[in-house]
Amino acid sequence: MSRPILVFADCRLDVSARSLVRAGERIDLPPVVFDCIAYLATHRERAVGRDELVAAVWGKSAITDTMLGKAILAARRAVGDTAEAQALIRTVPRFGYHFVGAARRETADDPVETQAAAIAASRSTRFFARPPMLAAAIAAVVAIALGTALLPSRRNEAPSPASDVADTSTDASAVLPVDVLGGPDDAWLRLGLMDLIANRLRDAGVPVMSSDSVVSLLRRNDSDVDKLRERLVGANPHLKLVETSMVRRGDGWMLHARVGDREIDANGADPVATARAGVERLLGLFGKHPPAAATPSSGNLTLDALMQRTEAARLADDLDVARSLLESAPDDLRKLPEVRLRRAQIELRAGRFDDGRQRLQALLADAPSETDPALRARILANLCNAESQLGDADAAIRSCGEAIDVGGAHGATEAVAIAYNNRAITRSRQREFDAAEADFARARVAFGKTGDMLANVRLDGNEASVLLGRGRPAEALPILERARERFEAFGMPSEAMIGVINEIGANRMLLRASAALAASERGWLLLPRVQDPMLKTYFRRERAEALAANGRLGEAHALLDGLVGELDPARDATSLGLVRASEASIELDAGQFAVAAALAHQAIPALDDPENEQTRAEAARHEILALHALGRDAEAADALAKLTTWSATAKEHSAALQGELAAAALTPAPADADAHFERAQALADPDLPYLVAAAAVPWGKALIARGELERAAIVAGRIARYAETDYESALLQAHLYAALGEHDPWQAALLRARTLAGERRIPPPIANFEAHPALAATPPILPVTAANP
C-alpha cells in the first residue's frame, strides 16, 4: 500500500511510519519533537498558533514556554534548521510557528524508507519476524539502591499534584532553604546550611524530610519557596516547617529560625558555627537534646563547612564541583573518614562503582566499630551497594549484614534501613525473592523512623520489581507506574528511569507492545538527565527491544549497534553479552543463521549469573536453532545437551522451557516433537503471556505445516486473546485461518497482524489467501518466531 512521503531540503518525512530520514540517515527523535515537525509540515499552508500546536502535540491546553521552546529547537536541529536561519520552521511573533520550507509529496510502498535502506539495507530490511527476547535487566529486577546520595534534577514542568507528598508521616518535619543575606560568595549557604540543620535535627531523633526531597520539590515549584511551603502544608497539615534566615552583621552572623509560632535566634562568628548554635536551640522546640559531635578544622575551614559546601554542590546537581571541593581541601581534612566517605559516595553516584568500592574498602580499615560504629555502618551500607552493582553478590550480602548488625546495635537507623534495602536488591538479583521481600519489609519499618517520605516511594518501586521478578507483571505494573510518576515529580531522573525500564519489561511480558513503546518514549526524554552509564545501557537495550516489538526494526538495530560500539569487552562483558543475545535473535529471525549462531555463542559465557539465566537460556536455544538450520546437527545436539544439563540447575524455570523448545526443533518424529512442545507448554506460567506464546507459536506452526489443523486450532486458541496487541499471536491466527480456508476470519486476523507489523513483512503464504491450499504441503516452518518479548 502506498503512503505519502513529504520531501523537503535533504529530509524525507513519513508521518504514517513515524520516520524522519535526513541525508540518507534515519533520525531517532523523542515523540513530541517528531509530532511538532509532522504537524507543522502537514499544515504548512498556514501559520499554526501556539495553543493549537500544544493541544495537537501534548494533548493539553498549556505547557511552559521553556518546554515548547526546547521542542522547537530540537525540531529545527533535526531537519537541519536553526533559530537564526529559520529556513524551514519560522517563528511568528506573538502567534506561533509556520513551516515555510519548499516541500513536495512522494509515495512509498516499502515499509523501510528507501534512502535509509540504501545505507542500512544489509541490516534493517532483513527484519520480519518476532521481537527480541526479554531484557535480562528486567527479568533480573532493576531496583533502586539507597547507599549513595540521590541527585535531583532541574525541571521546568508544572508542579506535581499534592498526592506526591501526601504520605509524609504526621510527626515529620521539613527544613526549607535558608534565606541568606550576604555577599556573592555566600550563595552556597542557602542549601548547605539547610542540609546541616536537617542532618543535626535527624541525628537528634527528629524525623526530617531529606534535603533531596526538599530541593526536588522546590524545583517542581519554580524555585518559589512560598509555593513549596503551601504545597507541603496542603499535603500534610501536621508537617512541621523549619524556616530560617541568616544575616551577615558586621564581623559576625545572626540566624533566626521559626517552627510554627515559636522562634529562636543565634549568633556566631561564621555561618556554620551560627547554624550549629541555632540547631541546639531548635532542638529544644522539639523536646530533644543536641548530639555530641566534634568539629575538626584546618585553618579557617571546618569539617562542617567543607561537608556543607560539598553537599550544596551536590544538591545543585554538580558532581564535578563537589569532587573538586573535596580534592582541594587541606590534607588533614581530606583524610578524615567523613570526607573520604563523601568522596566515595560521589563516585558511586556517578556510576564509578570500581572506584567507589576501592575507596570504601580502604576506608573500612580506618573505621573500626569501636571508634565510630555509626560511621562504619554507613560505609558498609555503601560498600554493599557498590559490590551489588559490580555483581559480587556474596560480598554485598556480607557487607549489608555487617552494616545491619553494627548499625542496629548503635542506633544508626538510616544506615540499617539502607542496608536492608540494598541486601534485598542483591537477593532479588539472585532470585531469592522470599528473602528479598522480608528485607524490604524490614527496610520499610526502619525508614518509617527517619521521616523521609521518598523512602516509601523507593521501596514501592523496589517491591514492585520483585513482583516482576516473581513473574507477576500485571500486579507489579500499576505500582511501577505510580512510583515512576512520583520520581519524575521529585525531579529524580535516574530513579524514574529505573521505573521506566521495569515498565517496559512488564508490558512486554504481558505482550503489550505499544504500551512498552510508550513507556520507552518517556524514558527517551529522561535519558539526557541520567548520569549512570550502566543505567543508560540498560535503557537503550530495552528501548531497542520495545522498538523491535513494534516493528520499528531499523531504529532497534541502530541502538544495538551503537551499544556494541561503546561497550568495552573487558569491562562490560555482561552488558555486551546481553546486547549480543538480542542481536542473535534478530539475525536468526532474519535468516542469517551463521551470524546468529556466532552471536549467541559469544553471548552465553557472559551470562553466567542467576539474574541473566532467562536470557542465557534463550541465547542457547537460538544457537541450537541456527546450527540446525545450517545443517550442523552434531553441533546443535552438543549445544542442546549443554543447555539441558545447565537448565536442570538453573533457578529460572523458563530455562527448562527453552530447552524443550530447542529439543522439539531437533526432533524429526512428530510425536516425539509434540511431547517436547507439550512439556514446554506445561512449563509456561499462564500468568505470563510471553511464555505461553513462546511455547504456542512454534508448536502451532509445526502443526499447521503437518496439516494437523484441528490440533493447531487448540494451540492457537491459547493465545488468541493476545492477537490484538501481539504481532506473532495475530500472525498465527491468520496462518491458521488461511490453512482452514476461512476467508473472513483470515482477513480480520491479517488486518490485525498488518497493524502490528511495522517494518516486518508478513510471509506470502499467510498474506495471500488464494495460496492457502498449498500451505499444508509446504515444508515445516522453522520455529524461531516465538513471541518472547
C-alpha positions in Angstrom: 0.0 0.0 0.0 1.4 3.4 -1.0 2.0 6.0 1.7 2.6 9.7 1.3 6.2 10.9 1.9 6.9 14.6 2.4 10.3 15.7 0.9 11.9 19.0 1.9 15.6 20.1 2.0 17.5 16.9 2.5 14.8 15.3 4.6 12.1 12.7 3.9 9.2 12.7 6.4 6.9 9.6 6.6 4.2 10.6 9.1 2.5 7.2 9.0 5.6 5.3 9.7 6.8 8.0 12.1 10.1 8.1 10.3 12.4 11.1 9.5 15.3 10.4 7.2 17.9 13.2 6.7 20.8 12.9 4.3 20.1 9.2 4.0 20.2 8.5 7.7 17.2 7.8 10.0 16.9 10.3 12.8 15.6 8.9 16.1 13.5 11.6 17.8 11.5 12.0 21.0 7.8 11.7 20.1 6.9 15.3 20.9 9.7 16.6 18.6 8.6 14.3 15.8 5.0 15.4 16.3 6.0 19.1 16.2 7.7 18.6 12.8 4.9 16.4 11.4 2.1 18.8 12.5 3.8 21.9 11.2 4.9 20.3 7.9 1.4 18.8 7.2 -0.2 22.3 7.9 2.5 24.2 6.0 -0.2 26.1 4.1 -0.7 28.4 7.1 0.9 29.5 10.4 0.0 27.3 13.4 -0.9 29.1 16.6 1.0 28.2 19.8 -2.1 26.9 21.6 -3.1 24.8 18.6 0.3 23.2 18.4 0.4 22.5 22.1 -3.0 20.9 22.0 -2.1 18.7 19.0 1.2 17.5 20.3 1.0 17.5 24.0 -2.8 16.8 24.3 -3.4 19.5 26.9 -4.2 23.2 27.0 -1.0 24.6 28.5 2.7 23.8 28.9 5.6 26.1 29.8 7.2 28.3 27.2 10.5 26.5 28.0 9.1 23.1 27.1 7.7 24.3 23.8 10.9 26.3 23.0 13.1 23.2 23.6 10.9 21.1 21.4 11.0 23.6 18.5 14.8 23.9 19.0 15.2 20.1 18.7 12.8 20.1 15.7 14.9 22.6 13.9 18.1 20.8 14.6 16.6 17.5 13.4 15.7 19.0 10.0 18.9 21.0 9.6 17.4 24.4 10.5 18.5 26.9 13.2 16.8 29.6 15.2 18.9 32.2 13.3 18.2 31.0 9.8 14.6 29.8 10.2 14.8 28.4 6.7 12.2 25.7 7.4 10.4 26.5 10.7 9.8 30.2 11.2 8.7 31.8 14.4 5.6 34.0 14.0 5.9 36.6 16.8 3.1 36.6 19.4 1.3 33.8 17.5 3.1 30.6 16.8 5.1 28.9 14.1 5.0 28.4 10.3 6.7 25.7 8.2 8.0 27.7 5.3 10.3 25.2 3.5 9.6 24.2 0.0 8.2 20.6 0.0 6.8 18.0 -2.3 4.9 14.8 -1.9 6.0 11.4 -2.9 4.8 7.9 -2.2 6.5 4.9 -0.7 5.5 1.2 -0.9 8.3 -0.3 1.2 8.0 -0.1 5.0 11.6 0.8 5.2 12.4 4.3 3.8 14.4 3.9 0.5 17.2 6.3 1.3 17.8 4.8 4.7 17.6 1.3 3.2 20.3 2.3 0.7 22.7 2.9 3.6 21.4 0.2 6.0 20.0 -2.4 3.6 22.3 -5.1 4.9 20.6 -4.8 8.3 17.3 -3.0 8.6 15.5 -4.6 5.6 16.0 -8.1 6.9 13.8 -7.9 10.0 10.5 -9.5 9.6 9.9 -11.9 12.5 9.5 -11.9 16.2 10.6 -9.2 18.7 13.8 -10.0 20.6 13.9 -11.6 24.0 13.1 -10.1 27.3 15.9 -8.0 28.6 17.8 -9.6 31.5 17.8 -6.2 33.3 14.1 -6.7 33.6 13.9 -10.3 34.3 16.5 -9.9 37.0 14.8 -6.9 38.7 16.2 -3.4 38.2 15.9 -1.9 41.7 16.9 1.3 43.4 20.0 1.2 45.7 20.0 3.6 48.5 23.6 3.6 49.6 24.5 6.7 47.6 23.3 10.2 47.6 20.4 10.7 45.2 20.7 13.6 42.9 17.6 15.6 41.9 17.5 17.2 38.5 16.2 20.6 37.3 12.8 20.5 35.8 10.6 23.2 34.2 7.3 21.3 34.1 4.2 22.2 36.1 4.1 21.2 39.8 3.1 17.7 40.7 -0.2 17.1 42.5 -0.3 17.2 46.3 -0.5 13.5 46.4 3.2 13.4 45.7 3.9 14.4 49.2 0.8 13.3 51.0 2.3 10.2 52.6 4.6 12.3 54.9 4.2 11.0 58.5 2.2 13.2 60.9 5.3 13.9 63.1 7.7 14.7 60.2 9.5 17.9 59.6 11.0 19.7 56.7 13.8 22.3 56.6 13.3 24.9 53.9 16.2 26.6 52.1 17.9 29.2 54.3 17.1 32.9 53.3 20.7 34.3 53.2 21.5 38.0 53.2 25.2 38.1 52.5 27.7 38.5 49.6 28.1 36.6 46.3 30.4 34.1 47.9 27.7 33.1 50.4 25.3 31.7 47.9 26.2 28.1 48.9 24.8 28.7 52.4 21.2 28.5 51.1 21.3 24.8 50.6 24.4 23.9 52.6 23.0 25.2 55.8 19.6 23.8 55.1 21.2 20.4 54.9 23.3 20.9 58.0 20.3 21.9 60.1 18.3 18.9 58.7 21.1 16.5 59.5 21.6 17.8 63.0 17.9 17.5 63.7 17.8 14.0 62.3 20.8 12.9 64.4 19.0 14.0 67.5 16.0 11.9 66.6 13.7 14.4 64.8 12.1 12.8 61.7 13.1 15.2 58.9 12.4 15.1 55.2 15.7 14.6 53.2 17.3 17.6 51.5 17.0 15.8 48.2 13.2 15.7 48.6 13.0 19.4 49.5 15.2 20.5 46.6 13.4 18.4 44.1 10.0 19.7 45.2 11.4 23.3 45.2 12.3 22.9 41.6 8.9 21.5 40.8 7.5 24.7 42.2 9.6 27.1 40.1 12.1 27.6 42.9 9.5 29.6 44.7 9.7 28.9 48.5 6.3 30.3 49.1 4.7 27.8 46.6 6.7 25.0 48.2 5.5 26.0 51.7 1.9 26.0 50.5 2.2 22.6 48.8 3.9 20.9 51.8 1.4 22.2 54.3 -1.5 21.5 51.9 -0.3 17.9 51.5 0.2 17.4 55.3 -1.2 19.9 57.7 0.8 18.2 60.5 4.2 18.8 58.9 6.5 21.0 61.0 8.3 23.5 58.8 11.7 24.8 59.9 12.1 28.3 58.3 15.4 30.1 58.8 17.2 33.3 57.7 20.9 34.0 58.0 22.2 37.6 58.0 25.7 39.0 58.0 26.1 41.5 60.8 29.5 43.3 60.8 32.1 40.7 61.5 29.6 38.0 62.5 26.3 36.3 61.6 22.9 36.1 63.0 20.4 33.2 62.5 16.7 33.5 63.0 14.6 30.3 62.9 10.9 29.6 63.3 8.9 26.4 63.8 5.2 27.2 63.8 4.6 30.1 66.2 7.9 29.5 68.1 11.1 31.3 67.2 14.8 31.2 68.2 17.9 33.4 67.4 21.6 32.5 67.4 24.8 34.5 66.8 28.3 33.4 65.8 31.5 34.4 64.1 30.9 32.3 61.0 27.7 30.9 59.3 28.4 27.2 60.1 29.1 27.8 63.7 26.0 30.1 63.9 23.8 27.4 62.3 25.1 24.8 64.7 24.3 27.0 67.7 20.8 27.7 66.2 20.2 23.9 65.8 20.9 23.4 69.5 18.2 25.9 70.4 15.8 24.5 67.7 16.1 21.0 69.3 14.6 22.5 72.5 11.5 23.3 70.5 11.3 19.6 69.5 12.0 18.4 73.0 15.3 16.9 72.0 18.9 17.3 73.2 21.8 18.0 70.8 24.0 15.1 70.0 27.7 15.4 70.9 29.9 15.9 67.9 33.5 17.1 67.4 34.1 19.7 64.7 37.6 19.2 63.3 39.1 22.1 61.4 42.1 23.1 59.3 42.9 26.8 59.4 39.7 28.7 58.7 38.0 25.7 57.1 36.0 23.4 59.4 34.8 19.9 58.6 31.2 21.1 58.7 31.9 23.9 56.3 33.6 21.5 53.9 30.9 18.9 54.0 28.1 21.5 53.7 29.8 23.2 50.7 30.1 19.8 49.1 26.5 19.0 49.9 25.4 22.3 48.5 27.2 21.5 45.2 25.6 18.0 45.2 22.1 19.4 45.7 22.8 21.8 42.9 23.5 18.9 40.6 27.2 19.5 40.1 29.2 16.4 41.0 32.3 17.9 39.4 32.2 20.9 41.8 31.6 18.6 44.8 34.5 16.4 43.8 36.7 19.5 43.3 35.9 20.9 46.7 36.9 17.6 48.4 40.1 17.3 46.3 41.2 20.9 47.1 40.6 20.6 50.9 43.6 20.6 53.2 45.2 17.2 53.7 44.2 16.9 57.4 40.5 17.4 56.4 40.7 15.3 53.2 42.0 12.3 55.2 39.1 12.4 57.7 36.8 9.3 57.4 33.6 11.5 56.8 35.3 13.3 53.9 36.6 10.1 52.4 33.1 8.6 52.7 31.5 11.6 50.9 34.1 11.2 48.1 33.3 7.5 47.7 29.5 8.3 47.6 30.1 10.9 44.8 31.9 8.3 42.7 29.1 5.7 43.3 26.5 8.3 42.3 28.5 8.9 39.1 28.3 5.2 38.3 32.1 4.6 39.0 31.5 1.6 41.2 35.0 0.1 41.0 36.5 3.4 42.2 33.9 3.7 44.9 34.4 0.2 46.1 38.2 0.7 46.4 37.7 3.9 48.4 35.2 2.3 50.7 37.3 -0.8 51.3 40.4 1.3 52.1 38.2 3.4 54.5 36.9 0.4 56.4 40.4 -0.4 57.7 40.5 3.0 59.3 37.0 3.0 60.8 36.7 0.1 63.3 33.4 -0.4 65.1 35.0 0.5 68.4 35.9 4.0 67.2 32.7 5.1 65.3 30.2 2.3 64.8 27.6 4.5 63.1 30.2 5.7 60.5 31.3 2.1 59.9 27.6 1.1 59.4 27.3 3.8 56.7 30.5 2.7 55.0 29.3 -0.9 54.9 25.9 0.1 53.5 27.5 2.0 50.7 30.0 -0.8 50.1 27.1 -3.3 49.8 25.7 -1.1 47.1 28.9 -1.0 45.1 29.5 -4.8 45.4 26.0 -5.5 44.4 26.3 -3.2 41.3 29.5 -5.0 40.4 27.9 -8.4 40.6 29.6 -9.6 43.7 26.5 -10.9 45.5 28.2 -12.8 48.3 30.3 -9.9 49.3 27.4 -7.5 49.1 25.2 -9.7 51.4 28.1 -9.9 53.9 28.7 -6.1 53.9 25.0 -5.4 54.3 24.7 -7.9 57.1 27.5 -6.3 59.0 26.0 -2.9 58.5 22.7 -4.1 59.9 24.4 -5.7 62.9 26.7 -2.8 63.7 24.2 -0.1 62.9 21.4 -1.8 64.8 23.5 -2.1 67.9 24.4 1.5 67.9 21.2 3.3 66.7 22.3 4.0 63.1 18.8 3.7 61.9 19.3 5.2 58.4 22.3 3.1 57.6 20.4 0.0 58.8 17.4 0.9 56.5 19.7 1.4 53.5 21.5 -1.9 54.2 18.2 -3.8 54.4 17.1 -2.2 51.1 20.4 -2.9 49.3 20.6 -6.5 50.6 17.0 -7.0 49.4 18.0 -5.8 45.9 21.0 -8.2 45.9 18.9 -11.1 47.0 16.3 -10.4 44.3 19.0 -10.4 41.7 19.9 -13.9 43.0 16.3 -14.9 42.5 15.9 -15.3 46.3 12.6 -13.5 46.4 11.2 -14.6 49.8 14.4 -13.3 51.5 14.2 -10.1 49.4 10.6 -9.4 50.3 11.4 -9.9 54.0 14.3 -7.4 53.8 12.2 -4.8 52.0 9.6 -5.1 54.8 12.4 -4.6 57.4 13.6 -1.6 55.4 10.2 0.0 55.4 9.9 -0.3 59.1 13.4 1.3 59.6 12.7 4.1 57.1 9.5 4.8 58.9 11.6 6.2 61.8 13.6 8.6 59.6 10.8 10.9 58.3 12.0 10.7 54.7 8.9 10.3 52.6 10.8 9.4 49.5 12.0 6.2 51.1 8.5 4.7 50.8 8.3 5.6 47.1 11.7 3.9 46.6 10.5 0.8 48.4 7.3 0.7 46.4 9.4 0.6 43.2 11.7 -2.0 44.6 9.0 -4.3 45.9 7.2 -4.0 42.5 10.4 -5.0 40.8 10.4 -8.2 43.0 6.8 -8.9 41.9 8.1 -8.5 38.3 10.9 -11.0 39.0 8.5 -13.4 40.5 6.5 -13.4 37.3 3.6 -11.2 38.4 3.9 -8.3 35.9 0.1 -7.4 36.0 0.3 -6.9 39.7 3.6 -5.0 39.5 2.7 -2.7 36.7 0.4 -0.1 38.5 2.9 0.1 41.4 5.8 0.7 39.0 3.9 3.4 37.1 2.9 5.2 40.3 6.5 5.1 41.6 7.9 6.3 38.3 5.4 9.2 38.2 6.4 10.3 41.7 10.1 10.1 41.0 9.5 12.3 38.0 7.5 14.6 40.2 10.5 14.8 42.6 12.8 15.5 39.7 14.9 12.3 40.1 15.6 11.1 36.6 17.7 8.0 37.5 15.1 6.6 39.8 12.4 7.4 37.3 14.4 5.7 34.6 14.6 2.5 36.6 10.8 2.6 36.8 10.6 3.1 33.0 12.8 0.2 32.4 10.7 -2.1 34.6 7.5 -0.7 33.0 8.8 -1.7 29.5 9.6 -5.2 30.7 6.3 -5.7 32.5 4.3 -4.6 29.4 6.4 -6.8 27.1 5.9 -9.8 29.5 2.2 -9.1 29.1 2.5 -8.9 25.2 1.5 -5.2 25.3 4.0 -4.0 22.7 2.5 -0.5 22.1 2.4 0.2 25.9 6.0 -0.9 26.2 7.0 1.5 23.4 5.0 4.3 25.1 7.0 3.7 28.3 10.3 3.8 26.4 9.3 7.2 24.9 9.1 8.5 28.4 12.5 7.1 29.1 13.9 8.6 26.0 13.0 12.1 27.3 14.6 11.3 30.7 17.8 9.8 29.2 19.8 13.1 28.8 19.5 13.7 32.5 20.6 10.3 33.7 24.3 10.1 34.7 24.8 6.4 35.4 26.3 4.8 32.3 25.1 1.3 33.2 21.5 2.6 33.6 21.8 4.3 30.2 22.9 1.0 28.7 20.1 -0.9 30.3 17.5 1.6 29.0 18.9 1.8 25.4 18.8 -2.0 25.1 15.3 -2.2 26.5 14.3 0.7 24.2 15.6 -1.3 21.3 13.6 -4.3 22.4 10.4 -2.2 22.6 11.1 -0.7 19.1 11.6 -4.2 17.6 8.4 -5.5 19.3 6.5 -2.8 17.4 8.3 -3.5 14.1 10.5 -0.4 14.2 13.4 -2.6 13.3 15.9 -0.1 11.8 15.8 2.0 14.9 16.2 -1.0 17.1 19.2 -2.2 15.2 20.8 1.2 15.3 20.5 1.3 19.1 22.0 -2.1 19.5 24.9 -1.4 17.0 25.6 1.8 18.9 25.9 -0.1 22.2 28.2 -2.6 20.7 30.5 0.2 19.6 30.5 1.8 23.0 30.9 -1.2 25.3 34.3 -2.4 26.4 34.5 -6.3 26.2 36.8 -6.4 29.2 34.9 -4.0 31.5 31.3 -4.5 30.2 31.3 -8.2 29.4 27.8 -8.9 30.8 26.2 -5.9 29.1 27.9 -6.8 25.8 26.6 -10.4 26.3 23.0 -9.1 26.7 23.3 -7.0 23.6 24.8 -9.9 21.6 21.9 -12.1 22.7 19.4 -9.5 21.4 21.3 -9.3 18.1 21.4 -13.1 17.8 17.6 -13.3 18.0 17.2 -10.7 15.3 19.7 -12.3 13.0 18.0 -15.7 13.5 14.6 -14.3 12.5 16.2 -12.6 9.5 17.6 -16.0 8.3 21.2 -15.0 8.9 21.9 -18.3 10.6 25.7 -18.3 10.7 25.8 -14.8 12.2 23.1 -15.7 14.7 24.9 -18.8 15.8 28.2 -16.9 16.3 26.5 -14.1 18.3 24.6 -16.4 20.5 27.7 -18.5 21.2 29.5 -15.3 22.2 26.7 -14.2 24.5 26.3 -17.4 26.5 29.5 -17.3 28.6 29.0 -13.7 29.6 25.5 -14.6 31.1 26.6 -16.8 33.9 24.9 -15.2 36.9 21.4 -16.0 38.2 19.8 -12.7 37.1 20.6 -13.5 33.4 19.5 -17.1 33.4 16.5 -16.4 31.2 18.5 -14.6 28.5 21.2 -17.2 28.6 18.6 -20.0 28.0 17.1 -18.1 25.1 20.5 -17.4 23.6 21.3 -21.1 23.9 18.1 -22.1 22.1 18.8 -19.6 19.3 22.3 -21.0 18.8 20.8 -24.5 18.5 18.1 -23.4 16.0 20.7 -21.6 13.9 23.1 -24.5 13.9 20.2 -26.8 12.9 19.2 -24.5 10.0 22.8 -24.6 8.8 22.7 -28.4 8.8 25.3 -28.6 11.6 23.2 -31.0 13.6 26.0 -32.6 15.5 27.0 -29.2 16.9 23.3 -28.4 17.6 22.9 -31.7 19.5 26.0 -30.9 21.6 24.7 -27.4 22.4 21.3 -28.9 23.3 23.0 -31.4 25.7 24.8 -28.5 27.4 21.5 -26.5 27.7 19.6 -29.4 29.1 22.3 -30.1 31.8 22.6 -26.4 32.7 18.8 -25.8 32.8 18.4 -28.6 35.3 20.3 -26.5 37.9 19.0 -23.0 36.9 16.8 -21.1 39.3 14.8 -19.6 36.4 12.1 -22.2 35.5 11.8 -20.8 32.0 15.3 -22.2 31.2 13.8 -25.7 31.0 11.1 -24.3 28.7 13.7 -23.1 26.3 15.4 -26.5 26.4 12.2 -28.3 25.5 11.5 -25.9 22.6 15.1 -26.4 21.3 14.7 -30.2 21.6 11.4 -30.1 19.7 13.2 -28.3 16.8 15.8 -31.1 16.6 13.4 -34.0 16.9 12.3 -35.3 13.5 9.5 -37.6 14.7 6.2 -35.6 15.1 5.0 -37.5 18.1 8.3 -37.0 19.9 8.5 -33.3 19.0 4.9 -32.8 20.2 6.0 -34.4 23.6 8.6 -31.7 23.9 6.1 -29.0 22.9 3.6 -30.3 25.5 6.2 -30.1 28.2 7.2 -26.6 27.2 3.5 -25.6 27.3 3.2 -27.1 30.8 6.2 -25.0 32.0 4.7 -21.8 30.7 3.1 -19.9 33.6 -0.5 -18.9 32.5 0.0 -15.5 34.1 3.0 -14.8 31.8 1.6 -14.3 28.3 5.0 -14.1 26.7 5.9 -17.6 27.9 2.5 -19.0 26.8 3.1 -17.5 23.4 6.7 -18.7 23.3 5.5 -22.3 23.5 2.4 -21.9 21.4 3.6 -20.1 18.3 6.3 -22.7 17.2 4.0 -25.6 18.0 1.1 -24.1 16.2 3.3 -23.5 13.1 4.6 -27.1 13.2 1.0 -28.5 13.4 -0.2 -26.3 10.5 2.8 -27.4 8.4 1.9 -31.0 9.1 -1.7 -30.4 8.2 -3.0 -31.2 11.7 -5.3 -28.2 11.7 -7.7 -29.3 14.5 -4.8 -29.6 17.0 -3.3 -26.4 15.6 -6.6 -24.7 16.4 -6.4 -25.7 20.0 -2.9 -24.5 20.4 -3.6 -21.2 18.5 -6.7 -20.7 20.7 -4.5 -20.4 23.8 -3.0 -17.2 22.6 -5.9 -15.8 20.6 -6.6 -13.3 23.4 -3.3 -11.6 22.7 -3.8 -11.1 19.0 -5.0 -7.5 19.4 -1.6 -6.5 20.9 1.0 -9.0 19.8 2.2 -9.5 16.3 3.1 -13.1 16.5 -0.2 -14.1 18.1 -2.1 -12.3 15.4 0.1 -13.9 12.7 -0.6 -17.4 13.9 -4.3 -16.8 13.8 -4.1 -15.6 10.2 -1.9 -18.6 9.4 -4.4 -21.0 10.8 -7.5 -19.4 9.2 -5.7 -19.4 5.8 -4.9 -23.1 6.1 -8.6 -23.7 7.1 -9.9 -21.8 4.1 -11.8 -19.4 6.4 -11.7 -16.2 4.4 -13.4 -13.6 6.7 -11.6 -14.7 9.9 -8.3 -14.8 8.0 -8.9 -11.3 6.7 -9.6 -9.9 10.2 -6.6 -11.6 11.6 -4.4 -10.5 8.8 -5.5 -6.9 9.3 -4.5 -7.1 13.0 -1.2 -8.6 12.0 -0.5 -5.8 9.4 -1.5 -3.2 12.0 1.1 -4.6 14.4 3.8 -5.5 11.8 5.6 -2.2 11.3 8.6 -3.0 9.1 8.1 -6.7 9.4 6.9 -8.5 6.3 4.1 -11.0 6.5 5.1 -14.3 4.8 3.5 -14.6 1.4 1.6 -17.8 2.2 -0.2 -16.1 5.0 -0.7 -12.8 3.2 -2.1 -14.4 0.0 -5.4 -16.3 0.8 -5.6 -17.9 -2.6 -2.4 -19.7 -1.8 -3.8 -21.4 1.3 -4.5 -24.9 -0.3 -0.7 -25.3 -0.7 0.0 -24.4 2.9 -0.3 -28.0 4.2 2.2 -29.1 1.5 4.9 -26.5 2.3 8.0 -27.6 4.3 7.8 -27.2 8.1 8.5 -23.7 9.2 11.5 -23.4 11.5 10.1 -22.4 14.9 12.2 -19.4 15.5 9.5 -16.8 15.7 8.2 -17.5 19.2 6.7 -14.4 20.8 9.1 -14.0 23.6 9.4 -10.3 24.3 
